[in-house]
Amino acid sequence: MLLENKVALITGSGRGIGRAMAKLFAKEGAAVFLTARTEKQLEAVAGEIAAEGGKAGFATADLTQVTDCSRVFRAAEEQFGRVDILVNNAGHYGPVVPVEDYPLEEFEKVINVHLRAAFVLSKLALPGMYARASGVILNVSSLSAKAAFSWGSAYAAAKAGLLGLTRYMAAEAARNGVRVNAICPGPVTETVMSKELGNTLANKLNVSPEDQLKGFLASILQGRGQTAMEIAQAALFLCSDMSSAMVGQSINVDGGAAFF
Ligand SMILES: NC(=O)c1ccc[n+]([C@@H]2O[C@H](COP(=O)([O-])OP(=O)(O)OC[C@H]3O[C@@H](n4cnc5c(N)ncnc54)[C@H](OP(=O)(O)O)[C@@H]3O)[C@@H](O)[C@H]2O)c1
């Protein structure tokens, strides 16, 4: 098993990509601590992990709030003793509108959940990781950090910000035994975020959701989206010793959509 005796705190793990990562990490031996706002979803994922013989705990948190970031980190430490792996995955897309129409309070929410929460949770996780000279932080960025789409400026800014944060944290942490990397998924079409975004875009473009998706997927080398499990598998690689020499990278898991 690749993550035996490790403790992983995975944000946004009630559904979608976070859920897939939590289940896979647990299968690989990690004790996983789950967090999101919806208790029912966390309870369900923790139940599925326990039923498969894994270890899971959870606490609800709204990660746009700094106090919730601290509370959930302490809860993970309290339950499992430490955090060896932090995956900053939680977030929402935000309004699908051009910059001139983007409400400032919505901009702040998107930045806070994707970027500030990752910063705050990393601040909390790094001292323990440094003390043990061991640890991994994985930031879930996006193809949006490397592309030029319309109507999601805060999301793209937050995801691009995560890549800068990844590189700077990687530089500070590398010689303290801690690796920091990022992953950039393409369209993971099965998730709530992806479906909602697809429907909104289709509506705005006056096409069917099927045609909107077909057009987007046609621009990707593989001609298809990715599954949550495909993202989770790449995350497992980056969070395990399999990637022991990888530091400060942003890995595209996008079927061939971005090339830097
Ligand atoms: N799907 C894609 O195509 C795609 C592509 C590239 C990158 N990503 C990134 O992958 C990550 C996971 O997305 P997904 O597609 O799996 O979406 P999803 O199914 O909507 O899951 C998002 C998760 O984040 C949680 N979350 C959202 N806002 C939160 C908040 N304020 N506080 C705490 N938790 C919050 C959600 O739970 P609650 O709503 O219960 O809080 C949920 O568990 C995101 O960072 C996303 O940007 C997704």
The ligand as an SDF file (V2000), in Angstrom:
LIG
                    3D

 48 52  0  0  0  0  0  0  0  0999 V2000
  -14.8040   19.1510  -12.2550 N   0  0  0  0  0  0  0  0  0  0  0  0
  -13.8960   19.6970  -13.0270 C   0  0  0  0  0  0  0  0  0  0  0  0
  -14.0300   19.6930  -14.2420 O   0  0  0  0  0  0  0  0  0  0  0  0
  -12.6600   20.3260  -12.4350 C   0  0  0  0  0  0  0  0  0  0  0  0
  -11.6310   20.6850  -13.2950 C   0  0  0  0  0  0  0  0  0  0  0  0
  -10.4860   21.2680  -12.7890 C   0  0  0  0  0  0  0  0  0  0  0  0
  -10.3810   21.4790  -11.4270 C   0  0  0  0  0  0  0  0  0  0  0  0
  -11.4060   21.1190  -10.6010 N   0  0  0  0  0  0  0  0  0  0  0  0
  -11.2340   21.3840   -9.1810 C   0  0  0  0  0  0  0  0  0  0  0  0
  -11.3890   20.1810   -8.4620 O   0  0  0  0  0  0  0  0  0  0  0  0
  -11.8620   20.4810   -7.1490 C   0  0  0  0  0  0  0  0  0  0  0  0
  -13.0620   19.5980   -6.8330 C   0  0  0  0  0  0  0  0  0  0  0  0
  -14.1070   19.9190   -7.7390 O   0  0  0  0  0  0  0  0  0  0  0  0
  -15.2400   18.8940   -8.1760 P   0  0  0  0  0  0  0  0  0  0  0  0
  -15.3300   18.9430   -9.6350 O   0  0  0  0  0  0  0  0  0  0  0  0
  -15.0590   17.5990   -7.4780 O   0  0  0  0  0  0  0  0  0  0  0  0
  -16.5210   19.6930   -7.6320 O   0  0  0  0  0  0  0  0  0  0  0  0
  -17.7060   19.2700   -6.6450 P   0  0  0  0  0  0  0  0  0  0  0  0
  -18.1970   17.9170   -6.9430 O   0  0  0  0  0  0  0  0  0  0  0  0
  -18.6600   20.4040   -6.6880 O   0  0  0  0  0  0  0  0  0  0  0  0
  -16.9730   19.2160   -5.2180 O   0  0  0  0  0  0  0  0  0  0  0  0
  -16.5190   20.3500   -4.5710 C   0  0  0  0  0  0  0  0  0  0  0  0
  -16.2780   20.0280   -3.1200 C   0  0  0  0  0  0  0  0  0  0  0  0
  -15.8260   21.2140   -2.4430 O   0  0  0  0  0  0  0  0  0  0  0  0
  -16.6920   21.4810   -1.3300 C   0  0  0  0  0  0  0  0  0  0  0  0
  -16.7840   22.9110   -1.1010 N   0  0  0  0  0  0  0  0  0  0  0  0
  -17.2330   23.8590   -1.9680 C   0  0  0  0  0  0  0  0  0  0  0  0
  -17.2460   25.0610   -1.3600 N   0  0  0  0  0  0  0  0  0  0  0  0
  -16.7930   24.8710   -0.0840 C   0  0  0  0  0  0  0  0  0  0  0  0
  -16.5930   25.7160    1.0320 C   0  0  0  0  0  0  0  0  0  0  0  0
  -16.8760   27.0230    0.9850 N   0  0  0  0  0  0  0  0  0  0  0  0
  -16.1090   25.1870    2.1730 N   0  0  0  0  0  0  0  0  0  0  0  0
  -15.8290   23.8600    2.2590 C   0  0  0  0  0  0  0  0  0  0  0  0
  -16.0060   23.0140    1.2230 N   0  0  0  0  0  0  0  0  0  0  0  0
  -16.4900   23.5110    0.0760 C   0  0  0  0  0  0  0  0  0  0  0  0
  -18.0170   20.8590   -1.7540 C   0  0  0  0  0  0  0  0  0  0  0  0
  -18.8530   20.5460   -0.6520 O   0  0  0  0  0  0  0  0  0  0  0  0
  -19.9690   21.5140   -0.0380 P   0  0  0  0  0  0  0  0  0  0  0  0
  -20.6870   22.1680   -1.1930 O   0  0  0  0  0  0  0  0  0  0  0  0
  -20.7890   20.5700    0.7640 O   0  0  0  0  0  0  0  0  0  0  0  0
  -19.2240   22.4950    0.8200 O   0  0  0  0  0  0  0  0  0  0  0  0
  -17.5430   19.5790   -2.4190 C   0  0  0  0  0  0  0  0  0  0  0  0
  -17.2590   18.5840   -1.4550 O   0  0  0  0  0  0  0  0  0  0  0  0
  -12.1650   21.9790   -7.1210 C   0  0  0  0  0  0  0  0  0  0  0  0
  -11.0790   22.6780   -6.5680 O   0  0  0  0  0  0  0  0  0  0  0  0
  -12.2790   22.3130   -8.5960 C   0  0  0  0  0  0  0  0  0  0  0  0
  -12.0010   23.6580   -8.8530 O   0  0  0  0  0  0  0  0  0  0  0  0
  -12.5330   20.5380  -11.0760 C   0  0  0  0  0  0  0  0  0  0  0  0
  1  2  1  0
  2  3  2  0
  2  4  1  0
  4  5  1  0
  4 48  2  0
  5  6  2  0
  6  7  1  0
  7  8  2  0
  8  9  1  0
  8 48  1  0
  9 10  1  0
  9 46  1  0
 10 11  1  0
 11 12  1  0
 11 44  1  0
 12 13  1  0
 13 14  1  0
 14 15  2  0
 14 16  1  0
 14 17  1  0
 17 18  1  0
 18 19  2  0
 18 20  1  0
 18 21  1  0
 21 22  1  0
 22 23  1  0
 23 24  1  0
 23 42  1  0
 24 25  1  0
 25 26  1  0
 25 36  1  0
 26 27  1  0
 26 35  1  0
 27 28  2  0
 28 29  1  0
 29 30  1  0
 29 35  2  0
 30 31  1  0
 30 32  2  0
 32 33  1  0
 33 34  2  0
 34 35  1  0
 36 37  1  0
 36 42  1  0
 37 38  1  0
 38 39  2  0
 38 40  1  0
 38 41  1  0
 42 43  1  0
 44 45  1  0
 44 46  1  0
 46 47  1  0
M  CHG  2   8   1  16  -1
M  END
$$$$
